[in-house]
């Protein structure tokens, strides 16, 4: 079990929708003291698609996570990923590059359901 995981937006959405397999895995990881890292990119993406009535559940989930910031080094790494992979992998968004860079910066695997968005060989996926 990993010590920490950066959460991708699709995992957060699965947790909020109470997807049984994702919730079961999350609870097992939580029980094993895994630290979940949530970054501003994911927060923004979740709130962009949320209804006001969901805000309480969103914040309750985020309260189980360590909120981290995105810094200049993370931005630089994300830009380098976009430069390196942008032409060959056209379906990858800037948000995905930033999440990959966040995982690399914090030396934690990225928990995602969209493995094809993360072709970087220096980012561990969970």
C-alpha positions, 0 to 999 in steps of 0.5 A: 500500500502506498504512503501517499496518493495524488487523487485524479478528478475521476477518482474524486467523482467516483467517490462522490458518486459512491462507486462501490469498488472505488469507495472500498479501495479508498476505505482500505487505503485510509485504514492503512494510513495512506495520505490522499493529496488533493490539489487545486486543479482537482478542486476546480474541476470538481466544483466546475461540475458540481451542484450546490447541494453537493458542496457539503459532500465534496468538502467532507471528502476533501477534509479527508485529504491533505490539500496541497498547492501547485507551485512554479516547479510543478508548473514547469514540469507540467509545461515540459510534459505538454511539450514532450507529449502534446503532439503524440498524445493529443487527448491530454489536457493541461490539467492532466499534465499538471496532475502528473507533475504534482504526483512527480513533485510530491513523489507519490503515485497518481490514482487515476482511472484514465491511464491513457492520459498519463504516458509519462514514464517518470510518474507512477500510476495507481 
